[in-house]
Amino acid sequence: MWNRRKEDVPPNTRPSSAPPSPSELAREGIPMSTLPARGFDQLDASSRGTAAIGKSVVIKGNIFSREDLIVDGEIEGAIEMLEHRLTVGPNGTLKATVKAREIIVVGTIHGNVEATDKIEIRKEAKLVGDIKTQRIVIEDGAYFKGSIDIIRPEVTKPVAKAAAATGAGPTINVPQPQTLKL
Protein backbone atom coordinates (compact mmCIF):
# COMPACT_ATOMS: atom_id res chain seq x y z
CA MET A 1 0.00 0.00 0.00
CA TRP A 2 1.16 3.49 -0.72
CA ASN A 3 0.03 7.03 0.05
CA ARG A 4 0.05 9.86 -2.44
CA ARG A 5 1.92 13.00 -1.70
CA LYS A 6 0.10 16.32 -2.02
CA GLU A 7 2.03 17.11 -5.17
CA ASP A 8 0.69 13.93 -6.83
CA VAL A 9 -3.00 14.79 -6.21
CA PRO A 10 -4.57 16.67 -9.16
CA PRO A 11 -5.91 20.10 -8.14
CA ASN A 12 -9.52 19.32 -9.25
CA THR A 13 -9.95 16.39 -6.85
CA ARG A 14 -10.77 16.57 -3.19
CA PRO A 15 -10.90 14.00 -0.38
CA SER A 16 -14.24 12.16 -0.24
CA SER A 17 -14.92 13.38 3.31
CA ALA A 18 -14.69 17.09 2.40
CA PRO A 19 -17.95 18.86 1.48
CA PRO A 20 -18.31 19.99 -2.12
CA SER A 21 -17.37 23.58 -2.85
CA PRO A 22 -19.99 26.01 -4.24
CA SER A 23 -18.28 26.00 -7.63
CA GLU A 24 -18.46 22.18 -7.79
CA LEU A 25 -22.18 22.27 -6.94
CA ALA A 26 -22.80 24.89 -9.62
CA ARG A 27 -21.00 22.72 -12.23
CA GLU A 28 -23.20 19.76 -11.29
CA GLY A 29 -26.37 21.80 -11.87
CA ILE A 30 -27.45 21.96 -8.23
CA PRO A 31 -29.34 25.22 -7.54
CA MET A 32 -27.69 27.53 -5.06
CA SER A 33 -28.59 30.74 -3.31
CA THR A 34 -26.86 33.86 -4.54
CA LEU A 35 -27.17 35.47 -1.12
CA PRO A 36 -23.98 35.60 0.94
CA ALA A 37 -23.77 33.18 3.84
CA ARG A 38 -24.43 34.88 7.15
CA GLY A 39 -22.25 34.01 10.08
CA PHE A 40 -23.29 34.33 13.71
CA ASP A 41 -21.56 37.69 14.04
CA GLN A 42 -23.29 39.08 10.92
CA LEU A 43 -26.86 38.85 12.21
CA ASP A 44 -28.89 42.02 12.01
CA ALA A 45 -29.18 44.21 15.10
CA SER A 46 -32.83 43.33 15.74
CA SER A 47 -32.00 39.70 16.47
CA ARG A 48 -28.91 40.33 18.61
CA GLY A 49 -29.44 39.65 22.28
CA THR A 50 -32.73 37.85 21.71
CA ALA A 51 -33.27 34.27 22.81
CA ALA A 52 -36.01 32.12 21.29
CA ILE A 53 -37.95 29.10 22.49
CA GLY A 54 -39.33 27.20 19.50
CA LYS A 55 -42.86 25.90 19.12
CA SER A 56 -41.88 22.27 19.79
CA VAL A 57 -40.14 23.10 23.10
CA VAL A 58 -41.85 22.44 26.46
CA ILE A 59 -40.29 23.85 29.65
CA LYS A 60 -41.44 23.16 33.20
CA GLY A 61 -39.60 25.38 35.64
CA ASN A 62 -38.39 28.92 36.18
CA ILE A 63 -36.71 31.13 33.59
CA PHE A 64 -34.48 34.06 34.53
CA SER A 65 -33.27 35.95 31.48
CA ARG A 66 -30.81 38.79 30.93
CA GLU A 67 -31.83 39.25 27.30
CA ASP A 68 -35.02 39.64 25.29
CA LEU A 69 -36.98 36.41 24.87
CA ILE A 70 -39.39 35.14 22.24
CA VAL A 71 -41.52 32.19 23.33
CA ASP A 72 -43.34 30.16 20.70
CA GLY A 73 -43.41 26.97 22.77
CA GLU A 74 -44.93 25.93 26.10
CA ILE A 75 -43.74 27.11 29.53
CA GLU A 76 -45.11 26.16 32.92
CA GLY A 77 -43.57 27.93 35.92
CA ALA A 78 -42.29 31.49 36.23
CA ILE A 79 -40.48 33.93 33.95
CA GLU A 80 -38.47 36.85 35.29
CA MET A 81 -36.62 39.31 33.09
CA LEU A 82 -37.00 42.69 34.73
CA GLU A 83 -34.95 44.71 32.24
CA HIS A 84 -35.98 43.01 28.99
CA ARG A 85 -38.87 42.29 26.60
CA LEU A 86 -40.87 39.07 26.52
CA THR A 87 -42.77 38.24 23.34
CA VAL A 88 -45.24 35.35 23.39
CA GLY A 89 -45.58 34.22 19.79
CA PRO A 90 -48.74 32.90 18.11
CA ASN A 91 -47.96 29.30 19.13
CA GLY A 92 -46.73 30.29 22.61
CA THR A 93 -48.59 29.05 25.69
CA LEU A 94 -47.55 30.17 29.17
CA LYS A 95 -48.96 28.85 32.43
CA ALA A 96 -46.73 31.11 34.46
CA THR A 97 -46.31 34.26 36.46
CA VAL A 98 -44.39 36.76 34.36
CA LYS A 99 -42.28 39.77 35.34
CA ALA A 100 -40.60 41.77 32.57
CA ARG A 101 -39.94 45.32 31.41
CA GLU A 102 -42.18 44.93 28.37
CA ILE A 103 -44.54 42.11 27.40
CA ILE A 104 -46.08 41.51 23.98
CA VAL A 105 -48.71 38.77 23.83
CA VAL A 106 -49.78 37.21 20.55
CA GLY A 107 -50.35 33.71 21.99
CA THR A 108 -51.78 32.61 25.36
CA ILE A 109 -50.87 33.42 28.97
CA HIS A 110 -52.61 31.91 32.02
CA GLY A 111 -51.15 33.64 35.06
CA ASN A 112 -50.44 36.99 36.63
CA VAL A 113 -48.35 39.41 34.59
CA GLU A 114 -46.26 42.37 35.73
CA ALA A 115 -44.50 44.77 33.36
CA THR A 116 -42.48 47.71 34.63
CA ASP A 117 -43.07 49.58 31.37
CA LYS A 118 -45.75 48.26 28.99
CA ILE A 119 -48.00 45.33 28.05
CA GLU A 120 -49.45 44.80 24.58
CA ILE A 121 -52.20 42.23 24.06
CA ARG A 122 -52.63 41.71 20.33
CA LYS A 123 -55.91 40.81 18.62
CA GLU A 124 -55.09 37.07 18.38
CA ALA A 125 -53.99 36.85 22.03
CA LYS A 126 -55.58 35.38 25.15
CA LEU A 127 -54.57 36.49 28.65
CA VAL A 128 -56.23 35.15 31.80
CA GLY A 129 -54.78 36.68 34.95
CA ASP A 130 -54.13 39.93 36.74
CA ILE A 131 -52.02 42.67 35.13
CA LYS A 132 -49.81 45.24 36.83
CA THR A 133 -48.15 47.80 34.54
CA GLN A 134 -47.57 51.48 33.75
CA ARG A 135 -48.98 51.35 30.20
CA ILE A 136 -51.27 48.87 28.45
CA VAL A 137 -52.56 48.28 24.92
CA ILE A 138 -55.39 45.80 24.29
CA GLU A 139 -56.24 45.42 20.63
CA ASP A 140 -59.79 44.88 19.44
CA GLY A 141 -60.46 41.13 19.31
CA ALA A 142 -58.05 40.16 22.12
CA TYR A 143 -59.37 38.06 25.00
CA PHE A 144 -58.58 39.28 28.51
CA LYS A 145 -60.01 38.13 31.83
CA GLY A 146 -58.62 39.54 35.05
CA SER A 147 -57.88 42.85 36.72
CA ILE A 148 -55.59 45.69 35.67
CA ASP A 149 -53.54 47.70 38.14
CA ILE A 150 -51.96 50.78 36.55
CA ILE A 151 -48.88 51.82 38.50
CA ARG A 152 -47.47 55.31 38.35
CA PRO A 153 -43.73 55.89 38.46
CA GLU A 154 -42.41 57.54 41.61
CA VAL A 155 -42.22 61.28 40.92
CA THR A 156 -40.08 63.54 43.06
CA LYS A 157 -41.23 67.09 43.60
CA PRO A 158 -38.65 69.27 41.83
CA VAL A 159 -40.32 72.54 42.96
CA ALA A 160 -39.65 71.92 46.66
CA LYS A 161 -36.05 70.89 45.98
CA ALA A 162 -35.44 73.92 43.75
CA ALA A 163 -36.79 76.31 46.41
CA ALA A 164 -34.61 74.71 49.08
CA ALA A 165 -31.51 74.92 46.88
CA THR A 166 -32.00 78.65 46.18
CA GLY A 167 -32.64 79.49 49.83
CA ALA A 168 -36.14 80.73 49.12
CA GLY A 169 -37.29 79.88 52.60
CA PRO A 170 -37.72 77.00 54.99
CA THR A 171 -38.88 73.67 53.60
CA ILE A 172 -41.48 71.72 55.49
CA ASN A 173 -41.80 68.01 54.80
CA VAL A 174 -45.41 66.90 55.03
CA PRO A 175 -46.05 63.15 55.06
CA GLN A 176 -47.97 61.97 52.01
CA PRO A 177 -51.25 60.12 52.57
CA GLN A 178 -51.02 56.42 51.86
CA THR A 179 -53.71 54.12 50.58
CA LEU A 180 -54.09 50.57 51.72
CA LYS A 181 -55.45 47.81 49.55
CA LEU A 182 -57.47 45.18 51.30
C-alpha positions in Angstrom: 0.0 0.0 0.0 1.2 3.5 -0.7 0.0 7.0 0.0 0.0 9.9 -2.4 1.9 13.0 -1.7 0.1 16.3 -2.0 2.0 17.1 -5.2 0.7 13.9 -6.8 -3.0 14.8 -6.2 -4.6 16.7 -9.2 -5.9 20.1 -8.1 -9.5 19.3 -9.2 -9.9 16.4 -6.8 -10.8 16.6 -3.2 -10.9 14.0 -0.4 -14.2 12.2 -0.2 -14.9 13.4 3.3 -14.7 17.1 2.4 -17.9 18.9 1.5 -18.3 20.0 -2.1 -17.4 23.6 -2.9 -20.0 26.0 -4.2 -18.3 26.0 -7.6 -18.5 22.2 -7.8 -22.2 22.3 -6.9 -22.8 24.9 -9.6 -21.0 22.7 -12.2 -23.2 19.8 -11.3 -26.4 21.8 -11.9 -27.5 22.0 -8.2 -29.3 25.2 -7.5 -27.7 27.5 -5.1 -28.6 30.7 -3.3 -26.9 33.9 -4.5 -27.2 35.5 -1.1 -24.0 35.6 0.9 -23.8 33.2 3.8 -24.4 34.9 7.2 -22.3 34.0 10.1 -23.3 34.3 13.7 -21.6 37.7 14.0 -23.3 39.1 10.9 -26.9 38.9 12.2 -28.9 42.0 12.0 -29.2 44.2 15.1 -32.8 43.3 15.7 -32.0 39.7 16.5 -28.9 40.3 18.6 -29.4 39.7 22.3 -32.7 37.8 21.7 -33.3 34.3 22.8 -36.0 32.1 21.3 -38.0 29.1 22.5 -39.3 27.2 19.5 -42.9 25.9 19.1 -41.9 22.3 19.8 -40.1 23.1 23.1 -41.8 22.4 26.5 -40.3 23.9 29.6 -41.4 23.2 33.2 -39.6 25.4 35.6 -38.4 28.9 36.2 -36.7 31.1 33.6 -34.5 34.1 34.5 -33.3 35.9 31.5 -30.8 38.8 30.9 -31.8 39.3 27.3 -35.0 39.6 25.3 -37.0 36.4 24.9 -39.4 35.1 22.2 -41.5 32.2 23.3 -43.3 30.2 20.7 -43.4 27.0 22.8 -44.9 25.9 26.1 -43.7 27.1 29.5 -45.1 26.2 32.9 -43.6 27.9 35.9 -42.3 31.5 36.2 -40.5 33.9 33.9 -38.5 36.8 35.3 -36.6 39.3 33.1 -37.0 42.7 34.7 -35.0 44.7 32.2 -36.0 43.0 29.0 -38.9 42.3 26.6 -40.9 39.1 26.5 -42.8 38.2 23.3 -45.2 35.4 23.4 -45.6 34.2 19.8 -48.7 32.9 18.1 -48.0 29.3 19.1 -46.7 30.3 22.6 -48.6 29.0 25.7 -47.5 30.2 29.2 -49.0 28.9 32.4 -46.7 31.1 34.5 -46.3 34.3 36.5 -44.4 36.8 34.4 -42.3 39.8 35.3 -40.6 41.8 32.6 -39.9 45.3 31.4 -42.2 44.9 28.4 -44.5 42.1 27.4 -46.1 41.5 24.0 -48.7 38.8 23.8 -49.8 37.2 20.6 -50.3 33.7 22.0 -51.8 32.6 25.4 -50.9 33.4 29.0 -52.6 31.9 32.0 -51.1 33.6 35.1 -50.4 37.0 36.6 -48.4 39.4 34.6 -46.3 42.4 35.7 -44.5 44.8 33.4 -42.5 47.7 34.6 -43.1 49.6 31.4 -45.8 48.3 29.0 -48.0 45.3 28.1 -49.4 44.8 24.6 -52.2 42.2 24.1 -52.6 41.7 20.3 -55.9 40.8 18.6 -55.1 37.1 18.4 -54.0 36.9 22.0 -55.6 35.4 25.1 -54.6 36.5 28.7 -56.2 35.2 31.8 -54.8 36.7 34.9 -54.1 39.9 36.7 -52.0 42.7 35.1 -49.8 45.2 36.8 -48.2 47.8 34.5 -47.6 51.5 33.7 -49.0 51.3 30.2 -51.3 48.9 28.4 -52.6 48.3 24.9 -55.4 45.8 24.3 -56.2 45.4 20.6 -59.8 44.9 19.4 -60.5 41.1 19.3 -58.1 40.2 22.1 -59.4 38.1 25.0 -58.6 39.3 28.5 -60.0 38.1 31.8 -58.6 39.5 35.0 -57.9 42.8 36.7 -55.6 45.7 35.7 -53.5 47.7 38.1 -52.0 50.8 36.5 -48.9 51.8 38.5 -47.5 55.3 38.4 -43.7 55.9 38.5 -42.4 57.5 41.6 -42.2 61.3 40.9 -40.1 63.5 43.1 -41.2 67.1 43.6 -38.6 69.3 41.8 -40.3 72.5 43.0 -39.6 71.9 46.7 -36.0 70.9 46.0 -35.4 73.9 43.8 -36.8 76.3 46.4 -34.6 74.7 49.1 -31.5 74.9 46.9 -32.0 78.6 46.2 -32.6 79.5 49.8 -36.1 80.7 49.1 -37.3 79.9 52.6 -37.7 77.0 55.0 -38.9 73.7 53.6 -41.5 71.7 55.5 -41.8 68.0 54.8 -45.4 66.9 55.0 -46.0 63.2 55.1 -48.0 62.0 52.0 -51.2 60.1 52.6 -51.0 56.4 51.9 -53.7 54.1 50.6 -54.1 50.6 51.7 -55.5 47.8 49.5 -57.5 45.2 51.3 
